[in-house]
Amino acid sequence: MTGLALGKSRSPAWTPTQRLFVAWNAERLNLSLAESEARYRRSWAAIEHGHKGRYFREFNSYSYELYQVFAQDGAQEVFDAYRIHAPMHFLRMLSYNEHHFDDDHPIVRALDGIPEVTVIDFGCGLAHQSRALCAYLLEKKRGVRLVLADIPTLRREFLLWAGAQSGIPTEFLACTAEQPIPSLPAAHVCIATDFFEHVHDPVRYFDRIDQALVPGALLIADTEDHAAEFMHVSPRLGALRKRLIERNYATLRAEALFRKPGSPDLNAAAP
């Protein structure tokens, strides 16, 4: 790796998630909004291209190497590793692009006619896609329930706060070394993007998700193979793709959007 490029980086216009973060951090630390935003801007400016750029990603790689003495990405230690690196991941995720939905979006079309939609976001990160989907459905006067599942870090408090601010009924299920897969409610949608490559035994996770999905439900997931790197503990996902075929999931978008067989029950999994 090359040396990190430190110094001033011009901050972009903030996304809705970044604005929520600034407000949450102000409340959490008893700061003014102006000081909270100034802190975030100073953090962004500390490294060239900010939290979104390649230098911050390089900083992530250095951090993995430095702190692996405390926790690596084995089946038991990986939970501690995610907690150690949680602030760094938080900043990176805040830089992600927002998701947008409209009536012609294939996910929205697939949910047509379901008055009350339950969405599971497994390995939710900052839940950009699931929060955007639920917000859009709320605008259309549809009932929603958002169930987030992930390792509990500082992001948990932010996500529950953001749900309350947005009017989205939100709950958080903790994934721990003792119980890596929490009990899941029946759901019409499971979002598991950038997830399966990060878990040991991804087929086991899929089987539990499949049990929670009602007939005709959607699975939004990346199933292509990934580069082998720290925390990509299952970069080869051939067994997962095979299981989707065995369970007769229809592919709506290659390696990205799938539908469970069966006709949707419009009253199933109501929030």
C-alpha positions as protocol buffer text, in pm:
chain_id: "A"
residue {
  index: 1
  type: MET
  ca { x: 0 y: 0 z: 0 }
}
residue {
  index: 2
  type: THR
  ca { x: 113 y: 352 z: -67 }
}
residue {
  index: 3
  type: GLY
  ca { x: 128 y: 624 z: 198 }
}
residue {
  index: 4
  type: LEU
  ca { x: -202 y: 781 z: 287 }
}
residue {
  index: 5
  type: ALA
  ca { x: -283 y: 1120 z: 136 }
}
residue {
  index: 6
  type: LEU
  ca { x: -365 y: 1342 z: 431 }
}
residue {
  index: 7
  type: GLY
  ca { x: -489 y: 1698 z: 418 }
}
residue {
  index: 8
  type: LYS
  ca { x: -785 y: 1906 z: 318 }
}
residue {
  index: 9
  type: SER
  ca { x: -1063 y: 1745 z: 122 }
}
residue {
  index: 10
  type: ARG
  ca { x: -1359 y: 1945 z: -1 }
}
residue {
  index: 11
  type: SER
  ca { x: -1681 y: 1814 z: 150 }
}
residue {
  index: 12
  type: PRO
  ca { x: -1979 y: 1752 z: -80 }
}
residue {
  index: 13
  type: ALA
  ca { x: -2340 y: 1850 z: -32 }
}
residue {
  index: 14
  type: TRP
  ca { x: -2472 y: 1622 z: 238 }
}
residue {
  index: 15
  type: THR
  ca { x: -2715 y: 1337 z: 170 }
}
residue {
  index: 16
  type: PRO
  ca { x: -3032 y: 1293 z: 380 }
}
residue {
  index: 17
  type: THR
  ca { x: -2853 y: 1024 z: 583 }
}
residue {
  index: 18
  type: GLN
  ca { x: -2558 y: 1252 z: 652 }
}
residue {
  index: 19
  type: ARG
  ca { x: -2794 y: 1530 z: 762 }
}
residue {
  index: 20
  type: LEU
  ca { x: -2968 y: 1284 z: 996 }
}
residue {
  index: 21
  type: PHE
  ca { x: -2631 y: 1184 z: 1137 }
}
residue {
  index: 22
  type: VAL
  ca { x: -2532 y: 1545 z: 1206 }
}
residue {
  index: 23
  type: ALA
  ca { x: -2860 y: 1602 z: 1392 }
}
residue {
  index: 24
  type: TRP
  ca { x: -2830 y: 1274 z: 1586 }
}
residue {
  index: 25
  type: ASN
  ca { x: -2469 y: 1340 z: 1684 }
}
residue {
  index: 26
  type: ALA
  ca { x: -2562 y: 1689 z: 1802 }
}
residue {
  index: 27
  type: GLU
  ca { x: -2832 y: 1542 z: 2025 }
}
residue {
  index: 28
  type: ARG
  ca { x: -2610 y: 1256 z: 2144 }
}
residue {
  index: 29
  type: LEU
  ca { x: -2321 y: 1486 z: 2242 }
}
residue {
  index: 30
  type: ASN
  ca { x: -2529 y: 1786 z: 2345 }
}
residue {
  index: 31
  type: LEU
  ca { x: -2380 y: 2000 z: 2068 }
}
residue {
  index: 32
  type: SER
  ca { x: -2530 y: 2270 z: 1853 }
}
residue {
  index: 33
  type: LEU
  ca { x: -2616 y: 2165 z: 1499 }
}
residue {
  index: 34
  type: ALA
  ca { x: -2347 y: 2404 z: 1373 }
}
residue {
  index: 35
  type: GLU
  ca { x: -2076 y: 2243 z: 1588 }
}
residue {
  index: 36
  type: SER
  ca { x: -2193 y: 1892 z: 1497 }
}
residue {
  index: 37
  type: GLU
  ca { x: -2172 y: 1975 z: 1127 }
}
residue {
  index: 38
  type: ALA
  ca { x: -1832 y: 2139 z: 1177 }
}
residue {
  index: 39
  type: ARG
  ca { x: -1702 y: 1823 z: 1342 }
}
residue {
  index: 40
  type: TYR
  ca { x: -1823 y: 1611 z: 1053 }
}
residue {
  index: 41
  type: ARG
  ca { x: -1672 y: 1847 z: 797 }
}
residue {
  index: 42
  type: ARG
  ca { x: -1339 y: 1844 z: 977 }
}
residue {
  index: 43
  type: SER
  ca { x: -1344 y: 1463 z: 981 }
}
residue {
  index: 44
  type: TRP
  ca { x: -1422 y: 1454 z: 608 }
}
residue {
  index: 45
  type: ALA
  ca { x: -1145 y: 1705 z: 534 }
}
residue {
  index: 46
  type: ALA
  ca { x: -882 y: 1513 z: 728 }
}
residue {
  index: 47
  type: ILE
  ca { x: -803 y: 1284 z: 434 }
}
residue {
  index: 48
  type: GLU
  ca { x: -797 y: 1347 z: 61 }
}
residue {
  index: 49
  type: HIS
  ca { x: -1138 y: 1276 z: -103 }
}
residue {
  index: 50
  type: GLY
  ca { x: -1297 y: 1230 z: 239 }
}
residue {
  index: 51
  type: HIS
  ca { x: -1463 y: 918 z: 372 }
}
residue {
  index: 52
  type: LYS
  ca { x: -1578 y: 823 z: 21 }
}
residue {
  index: 53
  type: GLY
  ca { x: -1239 y: 816 z: -148 }
}
residue {
  index: 54
  type: ARG
  ca { x: -980 y: 551 z: -208 }
}
residue {
  index: 55
  type: TYR
  ca { x: -745 y: 692 z: 55 }
}
residue {
  index: 56
  type: PHE
  ca { x: -998 y: 635 z: 330 }
}
residue {
  index: 57
  type: ARG
  ca { x: -1046 y: 280 z: 200 }
}
residue {
  index: 58
  type: GLU
  ca { x: -668 y: 241 z: 220 }
}
residue {
  index: 59
  type: PHE
  ca { x: -684 y: 371 z: 577 }
}
residue {
  index: 60
  type: ASN
  ca { x: -942 y: 96 z: 646 }
}
residue {
  index: 61
  type: SER
  ca { x: -695 y: -164 z: 519 }
}
residue {
  index: 62
  type: TYR
  ca { x: -419 y: -29 z: 742 }
}
residue {
  index: 63
  type: SER
  ca { x: -656 y: -40 z: 1039 }
}
residue {
  index: 64
  type: TYR
  ca { x: -745 y: -404 z: 974 }
}
residue {
  index: 65
  type: GLU
  ca { x: -378 y: -493 z: 978 }
}
residue {
  index: 66
  type: LEU
  ca { x: -301 y: -284 z: 1286 }
}
residue {
  index: 67
  type: TYR
  ca { x: -588 y: -405 z: 1503 }
}
residue {
  index: 68
  type: GLN
  ca { x: -593 y: -771 z: 1399 }
}
residue {
  index: 69
  type: VAL
  ca { x: -385 y: -834 z: 1713 }
}
residue {
  index: 70
  type: PHE
  ca { x: -711 y: -783 z: 1908 }
}
residue {
  index: 71
  type: ALA
  ca { x: -952 y: -962 z: 1674 }
}
residue {
  index: 72
  type: GLN
  ca { x: -936 y: -1128 z: 1335 }
}
residue {
  index: 73
  type: ASP
  ca { x: -1228 y: -1243 z: 1118 }
}
residue {
  index: 74
  type: GLY
  ca { x: -1269 y: -1599 z: 1239 }
}
residue {
  index: 75
  type: ALA
  ca { x: -1616 y: -1723 z: 1332 }
}
residue {
  index: 76
  type: GLN
  ca { x: -1592 y: -1609 z: 1698 }
}
residue {
  index: 77
  type: GLU
  ca { x: -1356 y: -1311 z: 1677 }
}
residue {
  index: 78
  type: VAL
  ca { x: -1528 y: -1141 z: 1384 }
}
residue {
  index: 79
  type: PHE
  ca { x: -1798 y: -994 z: 1610 }
}
residue {
  index: 80
  type: ASP
  ca { x: -1531 y: -817 z: 1817 }
}
residue {
  index: 81
  type: ALA
  ca { x: -1355 y: -709 z: 1496 }
}
residue {
  index: 82
  type: TYR
  ca { x: -1669 y: -536 z: 1372 }
}
residue {
  index: 83
  type: ARG
  ca { x: -1707 y: -355 z: 1704 }
}
residue {
  index: 84
  type: ILE
  ca { x: -1342 y: -244 z: 1700 }
}
residue {
  index: 85
  type: HIS
  ca { x: -1380 y: -99 z: 1351 }
}
residue {
  index: 86
  type: ALA
  ca { x: -1735 y: 31 z: 1399 }
}
residue {
  index: 87
  type: PRO
  ca { x: -1658 y: 409 z: 1395 }
}
residue {
  index: 88
  type: MET
  ca { x: -1453 y: 371 z: 1076 }
}
residue {
  index: 89
  type: HIS
  ca { x: -1727 y: 168 z: 906 }
}
residue {
  index: 90
  type: PHE
  ca { x: -1987 y: 420 z: 1025 }
}
residue {
  index: 91
  type: LEU
  ca { x: -1806 y: 705 z: 848 }
}
residue {
  index: 92
  type: ARG
  ca { x: -1762 y: 503 z: 530 }
}
residue {
  index: 93
  type: MET
  ca { x: -2129 y: 405 z: 520 }
}
residue {
  index: 94
  type: LEU
  ca { x: -2238 y: 764 z: 574 }
}
residue {
  index: 95
  type: SER
  ca { x: -2076 y: 845 z: 239 }
}
residue {
  index: 96
  type: TYR
  ca { x: -2289 y: 593 z: 45 }
}
residue {
  index: 97
  type: ASN
  ca { x: -2534 y: 712 z: -217 }
}
residue {
  index: 98
  type: GLU
  ca { x: -2902 y: 722 z: -131 }
}
residue {
  index: 99
  type: HIS
  ca { x: -3158 y: 488 z: -287 }
}
residue {
  index: 100
  type: HIS
  ca { x: -3465 y: 617 z: -470 }
}
residue {
  index: 101
  type: PHE
  ca { x: -3795 y: 442 z: -546 }
}
residue {
  index: 102
  type: ASP
  ca { x: -4091 y: 520 z: -770 }
}
residue {
  index: 103
  type: ASP
  ca { x: -4401 y: 338 z: -891 }
}
residue {
  index: 104
  type: ASP
  ca { x: -4208 y: 175 z: -1178 }
}
residue {
  index: 105
  type: HIS
  ca { x: -3931 y: 33 z: -960 }
}
residue {
  index: 106
  type: PRO
  ca { x: -3936 y: -350 z: -986 }
}
residue {
  index: 107
  type: ILE
  ca { x: -3940 y: -389 z: -608 }
}
residue {
  index: 108
  type: VAL
  ca { x: -4234 y: -152 z: -571 }
}
residue {
  index: 109
  type: ARG
  ca { x: -4420 y: -327 z: -853 }
}
residue {
  index: 110
  type: ALA
  ca { x: -4361 y: -667 z: -690 }
}
residue {
  index: 111
  type: LEU
  ca { x: -4516 y: -539 z: -366 }
}
residue {
  index: 112
  type: ASP
  ca { x: -4825 y: -400 z: -540 }
}
residue {
  index: 113
  type: GLY
  ca { x: -5146 y: -486 z: -359 }
}
residue {
  index: 114
  type: ILE
  ca { x: -4985 y: -559 z: -20 }
}
residue {
  index: 115
  type: PRO
  ca { x: -5126 y: -294 z: 216 }
}
residue {
  index: 116
  type: GLU
  ca { x: -4884 y: -356 z: 504 }
}
residue {
  index: 117
  type: VAL
  ca { x: -4527 y: -456 z: 421 }
}
residue {
  index: 118
  type: THR
  ca { x: -4268 y: -605 z: 657 }
}
residue {
  index: 119
  type: VAL
  ca { x: -3907 y: -551 z: 547 }
}
residue {
  index: 120
  type: ILE
  ca { x: -3608 y: -733 z: 698 }
}
residue {
  index: 121
  type: ASP
  ca { x: -3265 y: -578 z: 637 }
}
residue {
  index: 122
  type: PHE
  ca { x: -3005 y: -838 z: 736 }
}
residue {
  index: 123
  type: GLY
  ca { x: -2653 y: -704 z: 781 }
}
residue {
  index: 124
  type: CYS
  ca { x: -2818 y: -367 z: 751 }
}
residue {
  index: 125
  type: GLY
  ca { x: -2523 y: -129 z: 774 }
}
residue {
  index: 126
  type: LEU
  ca { x: -2699 y: 208 z: 771 }
}
residue {
  index: 127
  type: ALA
  ca { x: -3005 y: 57 z: 600 }
}
residue {
  index: 128
  type: HIS
  ca { x: -3001 y: 304 z: 311 }
}
residue {
  index: 129
  type: GLN
  ca { x: -3211 y: 89 z: 79 }
}
residue {
  index: 130
  type: SER
  ca { x: -3460 y: -43 z: 334 }
}
residue {
  index: 131
  type: ARG
  ca { x: -3521 y: 298 z: 491 }
}
residue {
  index: 132
  type: ALA
  ca { x: -3576 y: 452 z: 147 }
}
residue {
  index: 133
  type: LEU
  ca { x: -3820 y: 175 z: 49 }
}
residue {
  index: 134
  type: CYS
  ca { x: -4017 y: 209 z: 372 }
}
residue {
  index: 135
  type: ALA
  ca { x: -4027 y: 588 z: 341 }
}
residue {
  index: 136
  type: TYR
  ca { x: -4162 y: 558 z: -14 }
}
residue {
  index: 137
  type: LEU
  ca { x: -4430 y: 309 z: 93 }
}
residue {
  index: 138
  type: LEU
  ca { x: -4531 y: 537 z: 379 }
}
residue {
  index: 139
  type: GLU
  ca { x: -4572 y: 823 z: 133 }
}
residue {
  index: 140
  type: LYS
  ca { x: -4812 y: 597 z: -58 }
}
residue {
  index: 141
  type: LYS
  ca { x: -5014 y: 540 z: 262 }
}
residue {
  index: 142
  type: ARG
  ca { x: -4895 y: 180 z: 298 }
}
residue {
  index: 143
  type: GLY
  ca { x: -4825 y: 25 z: 636 }
}
residue {
  index: 144
  type: VAL
  ca { x: -4462 y: -69 z: 698 }
}
residue {
  index: 145
  type: ARG
  ca { x: -4251 y: -247 z: 957 }
}
residue {
  index: 146
  type: LEU
  ca { x: -3871 y: -232 z: 930 }
}
residue {
  index: 147
  type: VAL
  ca { x: -3670 y: -503 z: 1103 }
}
residue {
  index: 148
  type: LEU
  ca { x: -3293 y: -450 z: 1109 }
}
residue {
  index: 149
  type: ALA
  ca { x: -3048 y: -729 z: 1193 }
}
residue {
  index: 150
  type: ASP
  ca { x: -2679 y: -665 z: 1249 }
}
residue {
  index: 151
  type: ILE
  ca { x: -2398 y: -670 z: 1503 }
}
residue {
  index: 152
  type: PRO
  ca { x: -2491 y: -409 z: 1766 }
}
residue {
  index: 153
  type: THR
  ca { x: -2255 y: -113 z: 1748 }
}
residue {
  index: 154
  type: LEU
  ca { x: -2305 y: 264 z: 1770 }
}
residue {
  index: 155
  type: ARG
  ca { x: -2503 y: 241 z: 1444 }
}
residue {
  index: 156
  type: ARG
  ca { x: -2787 y: 69 z: 1630 }
}
residue {
  index: 157
  type: GLU
  ca { x: -2872 y: 381 z: 1830 }
}
residue {
  index: 158
  type: PHE
  ca { x: -2852 y: 599 z: 1519 }
}
residue {
  index: 159
  type: LEU
  ca { x: -3081 y: 370 z: 1317 }
}
residue {
  index: 160
  type: LEU
  ca { x: -3347 y: 350 z: 1587 }
}
residue {
  index: 161
  type: TRP
  ca { x: -3334 y: 729 z: 1624 }
}
residue {
  index: 162
  type: ALA
  ca { x: -3353 y: 777 z: 1245 }
}
residue {
  index: 163
  type: GLY
  ca { x: -3655 y: 548 z: 1228 }
}
residue {
  index: 164
  type: ALA
  ca { x: -3835 y: 753 z: 1492 }
}
residue {
  index: 165
  type: GLN
  ca { x: -3747 y: 1076 z: 1312 }
}
residue {
  index: 166
  type: SER
  ca { x: -3876 y: 940 z: 981 }
}
residue {
  index: 167
  type: GLY
  ca { x: -4192 y: 785 z: 1121 }
}
residue {
  index: 168
  type: ILE
  ca { x: -4083 y: 435 z: 1019 }
}
residue {
  index: 169
  type: PRO
  ca { x: -4163 y: 167 z: 1281 }
}
residue {
  index: 170
  type: THR
  ca { x: -3816 y: 21 z: 1332 }
}
residue {
  index: 171
  type: GLU
  ca { x: -3673 y: -256 z: 1546 }
}
residue {
  index: 172
  type: PHE
  ca { x: -3318 y: -385 z: 1573 }
}
residue {
  index: 173
  type: LEU
  ca { x: -3227 y: -753 z: 1618 }
}
residue {
  index: 174
  type: ALA
  ca { x: -2880 y: -811 z: 1759 }
}
residue {
  index: 175
  type: CYS
  ca { x: -2647 y: -1060 z: 1590 }
}
residue {
  index: 176
  type: THR
  ca { x: -2394 y: -1192 z: 1842 }
}
residue {
  index: 177
  type: ALA
  ca { x: -2137 y: -1468 z: 1868 }
}
residue {
  index: 178
  type: GLU
  ca { x: -2381 y: -1654 z: 2094 }
}
residue {
  index: 179
  type: GLN
  ca { x: -2678 y: -1602 z: 1857 }
}
residue {
  index: 180
  type: PRO
  ca { x: -2551 y: -1497 z: 1514 }
}
residue {
  index: 181
  type: ILE
  ca { x: -2895 y: -1537 z: 1355 }
}
residue {
  index: 182
  type: PRO
  ca { x: -3171 y: -1385 z: 1567 }
}
residue {
  index: 183
  type: SER
  ca { x: -3533 y: -1496 z: 1544 }
}
residue {
  index: 184
  type: LEU
  ca { x: -3683 y: -1336 z: 1234 }
}
residue {
  index: 185
  type: PRO
  ca { x: -4046 y: -1234 z: 1179 }
}
residue {
  index: 186
  type: ALA
  ca { x: -4246 y: -1326 z: 871 }
}
residue {
  index: 187
  type: ALA
  ca { x: -4164 y: -1076 z: 597 }
}
residue {
  index: 188
  type: HIS
  ca { x: -4245 y: -972 z: 241 }
}
residue {
  index: 189
  type: VAL
  ca { x: -3894 y: -847 z: 165 }
}
residue {
  index: 190
  type: CYS
  ca { x: -3544 y: -931 z: 286 }
}
residue {
  index: 191
  type: ILE
  ca { x: -3260 y: -700 z: 187 }
}
residue {
  index: 192
  type: ALA
  ca { x: -2919 y: -864 z: 229 }
}
residue {
  index: 193
  type: THR
  ca { x: -2690 y: -661 z: 5 }
}
residue {
  index: 194
  type: ASP
  ca { x: -2314 y: -685 z: 61 }
}
residue {
  index: 195
  type: PHE
  ca { x: -2391 y: -942 z: 327 }
}
residue {
  index: 196
  type: PHE
  ca { x: -2346 y: -1309 z: 244 }
}
residue {
  index: 197
  type: GLU
  ca { x: -1974 y: -1276 z: 166 }
}
residue {
  index: 198
  type: HIS
  ca { x: -1926 y: -1138 z: 519 }
}
residue {
  index: 199
  type: VAL
  ca { x: -2066 y: -1439 z: 710 }
}
residue {
  index: 200
  type: HIS
  ca { x: -1938 y: -1787 z: 779 }
}
residue {
  index: 201
  type: ASP
  ca { x: -2173 y: -2047 z: 630 }
}
residue {
  index: 202
  type: PRO
  ca { x: -2390 y: -1816 z: 415 }
}
residue {
  index: 203
  type: VAL
  ca { x: -2625 y: -2104 z: 321 }
}
residue {
  index: 204
  type: ARG
  ca { x: -2725 y: -2137 z: 687 }
}
residue {
  index: 205
  type: TYR
  ca { x: -2816 y: -1768 z: 695 }
}
residue {
  index: 206
  type: PHE
  ca { x: -3012 y: -1801 z: 371 }
}
residue {
  index: 207
  type: ASP
  ca { x: -3206 y: -2099 z: 503 }
}
residue {
  index: 208
  type: ARG
  ca { x: -3317 y: -1898 z: 808 }
}
residue {
  index: 209
  type: ILE
  ca { x: -3412 y: -1601 z: 590 }
}
residue {
  index: 210
  type: ASP
  ca { x: -3603 y: -1832 z: 356 }
}
residue {
  index: 211
  type: GLN
  ca { x: -3804 y: -1962 z: 652 }
}
residue {
  index: 212
  type: ALA
  ca { x: -3906 y: -1605 z: 738 }
}
residue {
  index: 213
  type: LEU
  ca { x: -4007 y: -1501 z: 387 }
}
residue {
  index: 214
  type: VAL
  ca { x: -4374 y: -1553 z: 299 }
}
residue {
  index: 215
  type: PRO
  ca { x: -4467 y: -1708 z: -39 }
}
residue {
  index: 216
  type: GLY
  ca { x: -4398 y: -1464 z: -321 }
}
residue {
  index: 217
  type: ALA
  ca { x: -4162 y: -1256 z: -105 }
}
residue {
  index: 218
  type: LEU
  ca { x: -3856 y: -1077 z: -242 }
}
residue {
  index: 219
  type: LEU
  ca { x: -3489 y: -1136 z: -163 }
}
residue {
  index: 220
  type: ILE
  ca { x: -3253 y: -853 z: -257 }
}
residue {
  index: 221
  type: ALA
  ca { x: -2899 y: -987 z: -231 }
}
residue {
  index: 222
  type: ASP
  ca { x: -2560 y: -992 z: -399 }
}
residue {
  index: 223
  type: THR
  ca { x: -2483 y: -1351 z: -493 }
}
residue {
  index: 224
  type: GLU
  ca { x: -2183 y: -1304 z: -720 }
}
residue {
  index: 225
  type: ASP
  ca { x: -1837 y: -1406 z: -600 }
}
residue {
  index: 226
  type: HIS
  ca { x: -1627 y: -1141 z: -427 }
}
residue {
  index: 227
  type: ALA
  ca { x: -1261 y: -1063 z: -383 }
}
residue {
  index: 228
  type: ALA
  ca { x: -1097 y: -1239 z: -91 }
}
residue {
  index: 229
  type: GLU
  ca { x: -1005 y: -982 z: 174 }
}
residue {
  index: 230
  type: PHE
  ca { x: -1039 y: -915 z: 545 }
}
residue {
  index: 231
  type: MET
  ca { x: -1401 y: -971 z: 658 }
}
residue {
  index: 232
  type: HIS
  ca { x: -1488 y: -1128 z: 320 }
}
residue {
  index: 233
  type: VAL
  ca { x: -1491 y: -1464 z: 495 }
}
residue {
  index: 234
  type: SER
  ca { x: -1704 y: -1637 z: 225 }
}
residue {
  index: 235
  type: PRO
  ca { x: -1598 y: -1479 z: -104 }
}
residue {
  index: 236
  type: ARG
  ca { x: -1716 y: -1775 z: -312 }
}
residue {
  index: 237
  type: LEU
  ca { x: -2096 y: -1796 z: -310 }
}
residue {
  index: 238
  type: GLY
  ca { x: -2158 y: -2088 z: -545 }
}
residue {
  index: 239
  type: ALA
  ca { x: -2328 y: -2290 z: -270 }
}
residue {
  index: 240
  type: LEU
  ca { x: -2567 y: -2000 z: -206 }
}
residue {
  index: 241
  type: ARG
  ca { x: -2655 y: -1971 z: -574 }
}
residue {
  index: 242
  type: LYS
  ca { x: -2715 y: -2346 z: -585 }
}
residue {
  index: 243
  type: ARG
  ca { x: -2948 y: -2326 z: -284 }
}
residue {
  index: 244
  type: LEU
  ca { x: -3154 y: -2050 z: -448 }
}
residue {
  index: 245
  type: ILE
  ca { x: -3205 y: -2278 z: -748 }
}
residue {
  index: 246
  type: GLU
  ca { x: -3293 y: -2574 z: -522 }
}
residue {
  index: 247
  type: ARG
  ca { x: -3556 y: -2361 z: -347 }
}
residue {
  index: 248
  type: ASN
  ca { x: -3700 y: -2254 z: -684 }
}
residue {
  index: 249
  type: TYR
  ca { x: -3642 y: -1881 z: -639 }
}
residue {
  index: 250
  type: ALA
  ca { x: -3715 y: -1686 z: -957 }
}
residue {
  index: 251
  type: THR
  ca { x: -3443 y: -1448 z: -1072 }
}
residue {
  index: 252
  type: LEU
  ca { x: -3588 y: -1104 z: -1140 }
}
residue {
  index: 253
  type: ARG
  ca { x: -3247 y: -941 z: -1179 }
}
residue {
  index: 254
  type: ALA
  ca { x: -2932 y: -1149 z: -1224 }
}
residue {
  index: 255
  type: GLU
  ca { x: -2744 y: -1204 z: -896 }
}
residue {
  index: 256
  type: ALA
  ca { x: -2938 y: -921 z: -730 }
}
residue {
  index: 257
  type: LEU
  ca { x: -3317 y: -967 z: -704 }
}
residue {
  index: 258
  type: PHE
  ca { x: -3505 y: -1292 z: -643 }
}
residue {
  index: 259
  type: ARG
  ca { x: -3863 y: -1398 z: -569 }
}
residue {
  index: 260
  type: LYS
  ca { x: -3967 y: -1687 z: -350 }
}
residue {
  index: 261
  type: PRO
  ca { x: -4210 y: -1927 z: -519 }
}
residue {
  index: 262
  type: GLY
  ca { x: -4578 y: -1908 z: -438 }
}
residue {
  index: 263
  type: SER
  ca { x: -4855 y: -1654 z: -457 }
}
residue {
  index: 264
  type: PRO
  ca { x: -4831 y: -1362 z: -214 }
}
residue {
  index: 265
  type: ASP
  ca { x: -5074 y: -1368 z: 78 }
}
residue {
  index: 266
  type: LEU
  ca { x: -5182 y: -1005 z: 103 }
}
residue {
  index: 267
  type: ASN
  ca { x: -5247 y: -1041 z: 475 }
}
residue {
  index: 268
  type: ALA
  ca { x: -4935 y: -1239 z: 568 }
}
residue {
  index: 269
  type: ALA
  ca { x: -4661 y: -1073 z: 775 }
}
residue {
  index: 270
  type: ALA
  ca { x: -4873 y: -768 z: 851 }
}
residue {
  index: 271
  type: PRO
  ca { x: -4689 y: -529 z: 1085 }
}
